[in-house]
């Protein structure tokens, strides 16, 4: 029914990763650019195993001078899961340039990873402002009805750190906002080509 009210039917969505895209993906885009998609840091047994196999398959493959790390639609997960990718990307950034791709569905642990990586000299953040859900969250989905019984609240069971409060509900702005009407990977390729001229 939402499409009935949509003003732009069948318009290509360049902002979000397609729903049918894999959780993890690696590919070479030309001789000087590689691409890594990481859509989750969850640790349930199925996804954790998939993430481990993916990590093992790429850890020695990041050799191009430019690397896109796509964190679009990454809803976060566990710190320990994101740490292995943080270490890998930090190691890569000593010799190559990282383009960290973000959107409004990049949240939680993916935002925390963004804050770590954007401090590095060879990392550029691009896309759109992230969701702004770094400090509070819920692992158990506990809801409480208010006394009126008309409303309920979703109670956090996570102890957030005060340093993340400045991003809560606001998100993290990328260094470069990308045009939402054109392919984001192509826009990054154009930026790289401009630098090389």
N, C-alpha and C positions, 0 to 999 in steps of 0.2 A: 504493500500500500504506500510505502514511502515514495516510490518512483512516481506515483500519480501526482504528488505535490512537488516533485523535483523540477527545478527550472532548467537544468542542463542534463537532459537524458543522455545516457551512454557516453558522457564525457570521460575521457581517460583520466584515471586517478594517478597522478604522479607522486602524491604525497605519501601514500601508504604502500606497504609491501602487499602484493596480492595475497588474498586468503589462502590460495592453493600453493603458495611458495613454501619450500621446505623450511624447517626450523634453523638449519645450518647449511651454508653453501659457500663454496670456494670456486672462483673461476679466474682465468687470465683474460684480461681485456687488452689486447695488444701486447707488444713486447715490454712496455714500460709501466703497465698498470695492472694490479691485481685487485680482486674484490672478495671480501669476506662478509657474509650475512650471519648475524647472531640474533635470533629472535627471542631467546629466553635464557635465563639463568636458573631455571627450576631444577630441583634435585630429586624428583620422583625417579624411581628405578629405570623406567623406560627412557625418559628424556636424559637423565644423567649418563646413561650408557651411550646414548647417541652422541651427546656432547663430548664425552671422553674419546670416542672413536674419531669424531670430527677433529678435535684438537690434535690428536696424534697424527692424523693425516695431513695437517697443514703446518705443524710446528717447524718443520724444516723446509717448507716450500715458499716462504715469504721472501722473495729475492728481488722483485721489481723495485725500481726507485720510488714508485708511488703505490699507495695502498688505500683503498676505500674500505672502511669498516662501517657496515650498515647496521645501525641500532634502531632503525625505524620499527615501530610496533613491538619493541621489546618491553614486556611488562615486568621485568625484573626477576627476582628469585633470591637465591642464597649468595651471601658474600663469598664463600669459598669457591663457588662456581665461577663467579666473575673474576676472582683474583688470578686464576690461571691465564685468562685472556688478557688481563691487565699486564701481567708480567711479559707475555708474548709480544703485545703491542709496544710496550715500553722498550723492549729489546730491539724490535724492528725500527722504532723511531730514532735510534742512535745513528742509523745510516740512511733511512728512507723517510719519505713524508707521508703522514697519515691524514686522510680526509675522513672525519667522523661524521656520519650522516644521521641526523636526528629529526624526529617529528613530534607532534603533540601526543602520540601514543608511546613515546619513549618515557619510561617512568621507573621509579623506585631504584632498584639496584643498577639499572642501566644509566640512570641519572648520576648516581654516585660514581660509577665508572667514568662517565663523561667529565665530572669535576676533577678526577684524578688525572685523566689523560690530557685535558686541555691546558694543564700547567706545563706540559712538555713543549720544547721549542719547535719540534717538527710536527705538531698536530694542529690541524685546522678543523673547527667545527662548522658544519653547514646544515642547512635545511630550515627548520622552524623551531619555535620555542617548545621545550619539552613540557610534560604534563604538570610537574610540580607536586610530586607525591614521594618525597624522600624521607620525611621524618616519621610519619605515621603510617600504619598499615595493620593488617590483620592476617594472622596465620590460621586462625580457627573459625573465622566467619561468625563471631558472636554478635547477636543483635538483641537489643533490650527495648521493650515497649515502654513508652513514657506513661505517667499516671493517667493521662487522658485516654489512653488506649487508641488514640487516633494517629500517633506517630511512633516511629521506632528509630533508634540510633544504632550505628555500627561502631562498636567500641574497639579502639586500638589495643592491641596486646604487644606492641613493640615499643621499646624505649628508644625514641629518636634522639639524635645528637643535636645540640643547640646550634652548631655551625651550619646545619642544613635548613634551619627555620627560615632564613632569608629567601629560600627558593620555594618554600611550601606554598602551594596554590598559585605561584607565579611562574615557576619553571626556570629553565636555564636558556638564555638566548644564545643562538649560534653566532659565531663571528661573521658569517656570511649567510644572509637569508636568501634562499633559492626561490626562483619563480615557480609558482604552483601550476602554471599552464604549460610547462615544458619538462621533458625528461630530466630527472635530477642527476642521473649518472652522466648523461650527455653534457649537462652544465658543468660538472666537475671536470670532464675531459677538456672542455673549452678553457676552463681556468688553468689547467695544467699546460695546455698548448700556449696560452698567453704568457705564462711564466718562462717558457722555453724560448720564446722569440728574442 
